[in-house]
Amino acid sequence: MYWGARMKKIFCTFFLSAILCGGAHAKGLSDDTADPLFLTARGHVLSQTVLDYFENGLRAGQYLNYGVVDGLVVGGNFYYQRDFDGDENGFSSVDLNALYRIANSEDDHLIYDVLGGVKFGGTHRLRSPDFADSVYYLGLRFGRQYEYVTLAATVKSSWIFNGNNGMAFIDFSPDLYLRVNDDWRVGIGANLRKATNKFYDEETVGGRVVRQYGRTQYVGHFDYSFEVEKFVAGLRINILF
């Protein structure tokens, strides 16, 4: 918990400092799919394929979203997990979601996106908490894109309706993303969760390195959760059609 609090302070200081020293407004970001404020354009499809390694296990997943009209994106994802040292095997819940941009960055304004969705089904061994047959969520994503840096954050509230174990939690997820040059990007982020049941409070930090080839990105990432002391590393492939 000490290191979690310390990392929160370091990250928030870095995040606020970057806001104050941001450069010119960004242009030409239509192919930068790893940008935390990326929005799939109308008529386009974004595919994200994920392969993660964690202690004694592997996880593979697929996410697809589609730009329905300008500013509106719908999508869904799932993953399959193989635990080599336990019984946490099977398919995750299916996550169906949508995002709508209510304000863009023209004239140097902040970007604001409303997002929502529902997770349902899947093996109970992969749910968090395991009794959550369905999880409903609604949130706000906001930030600013500059020429070399994007600053973003998401605030999301989730609800579990269960007669005996109903609960809610709020996630705050800041993100700092740097465009080093035309081919390379790096990012750091965190997720801070506060739940009505303190047992499910969580603090996670992570980073990623991105290599771009045209409309395809290869993203190496790592994440560490302080509460469960769990480290995850993996590869994500983003392809924009």
N, C-alpha and C positions, 0 to 999 in steps of 0.2 A: 504493500500500500504506500510506503514511503517513496519508492521509486516511481510509482504511478503518479502521485501528486507532484513529484519533481518534474517528471516528463510533461505533465500538463502545463506547468508554469513555463518551462522552456519553450514548448511549442506555441503557446499563446503569445509569449513575448516576440518570438520570431514572426508569427503571423501578423501581429499588429505593426511591427516594424516594416514588414514588406508592404503593407497597405500605404504607409506614409511615404515610401520611396518608389512607388510604382512608376513605370515609364509611360510612353505614349500608348494611346488606345490601340488595341490589336486589330489587325485586319487579316483576311485570308486564312481563317481557322477552320474552314469547312471540312478538312481532312484530318484534323487533329482529334481523333476519337478518344484518346486518353485524357483529354482536357476535362477537368471536373465540371465544367459548364457546357460541355458539348451537347448540341441538340441535333438529332437526325433530321435532315431536311425533308420536305414534302416529297413523297414518292420514292424515298431511299430506304434501304434496309441495312441495319447494323448487326453484324454477327460477332459475338464474343465467346470464344471457346476457352475454357479454363482447365488447367491441370495443376493441382496443388499436392504438396507433400507435407504431412505432419508426422509427429512421432508415431511410428509403427502403422502408417496408413497413407492411402492415396485417395484423392477426390477429383472427379472429372465432371464438368458441367457445361451447359450451353445456355446462352442468353441471346434472344432476338428481339429487336424492336423495329418499328416501322413508322415513318413520318406520314401521318394520315392527311393532315393539312398543315399549312404554315403555323408552327408553334405548338402543334399537338402530336405527341408520340405515344404509341401503345406498345407494350412488350410483355415478355414472359420469360421465366428461366426455371431450371431445375438442375440438380446434380446427383451423381451416384457416388457413394463412398464405400471404400473397402478398408476395413480395419483388420490388420494382420495380428493384433494382439488383444482382441476383444470382440464384442458382439455389435458394435456400432456400424452395421453394414446396411446398405439399401439405398433407396431413392429418398431425396429430400421432399419437403412440401413443394408443390407447384406455386410459383409466385407470379400472379398476373397484375400488371401495373400500368399506370398512365402518367404522363407529365404534360403540363400546359404552361407555356411561357406567357406571363402576364405583363412583363416589361423587358425590353432588350437594352443593349448597351449603346444604342445610337445617341449621339449628343452627350456622350460621357455619363450616361445614367447607369445605375446599378442594374444588373440582371436579376429578375425574380421569376422563379418557377414554382408552380404548385404541383405536388405529386401525391399519389395515393395508390392503394392496391390492397390485395388480399392474398394471404398464403393459406393453402389448405392441402389436406391429404399427406401422403408420405409416411414412412415408418416412424413410429413414436421414438425410436432410439436416436433419431437425428433432429428431433424438434427441440426447441429451447423456449420454454420448458416442455417436457415430453407430453404433458397433458393437453397441449394447445392444438386442438383439432383445426382451428382457424384463427388467424391473426389478421386484424384489420389495421391499416395505418394511413396516416395523412401527414403531409409535411410541407415545408417551404425550403427551397434551395435558392441561394442568393450569392452574389459575388460580383467580381469585376475582372475583365480580361484586358491586359496590357500587351504591349508588343512582345515582351519576354517573360512575363509572369501572369499567372491567373491565381486569384485569391477567391476562394469559395468556402461556403459552409452550408450544411443542411441541418435543419431542426425537424425531427420527425417524432410524432406521437403514435404509439401502438396500443391496441386494446385486445384483450383476450376475454371473451365472454364464456365463463365456465361457472356452473352453479356452485361448486365448492372451492374453486381455486382461481376465480376471476382476478385479473390484475391488469395494470397498465404500466407503460414505461416510456421515457423520453430519451431520444438519442440526439446528441450534438456532435456533428462531424465536421471539423475544420479541415481545410486542404490547401496546401501551397504547391504550385506546379510551375516549373521553370522550363522555358524553351531555350536550351543551351545553344543550339544551332538548327539548321534545317532538318537534320537527321536525328538528333538526340534530345531527349527531354528527361527530367527527373522530377519526382514529386515526393512529398511527405504528408502524412495525414494521421488523424486520430479519430477514435469513436469513444465518446464518454456517455455511458448509459446510467440512468437513474430510474429504478423501478419501485413500485409501491411495495413489493416484497424485496427487502434489501439483499436477500440471498442472490438475486439476479442482477445486482449492480455490476457494472463491468467497465474496464478501461483498457483500450487497445490502441497501440501505435503501430505505424507501418511506413514503408517507403516503396518506391518503384523506380525502375529505369526503363525508358522507352526508346526503341529504335524504329524509325519510320522508313517504309519503302512504299512510295506512292500512296495508295489508299489502304495499305495494310500496316499494322503496327504490332510489334512483338514487345510485350510488357513483362519484365521480370519483377516480381514483387515479394515482399516479406511482411508479416504481421506478427505482433507479440501481444498476448493477452495477459495482463498482470494477475487477474483474479485466479485463473486456472493454470497460470504459468505455462501457456501453450504457444509454441512457435510454429508458424505456417509459412512456407515458401513455395513459389510456383511460377508458372508461365501463363500468360493470357495472350491470345491472338485476336486482334480486332480487325475485321474486314468490313469495309463500307462498300455496298453495292449501289 
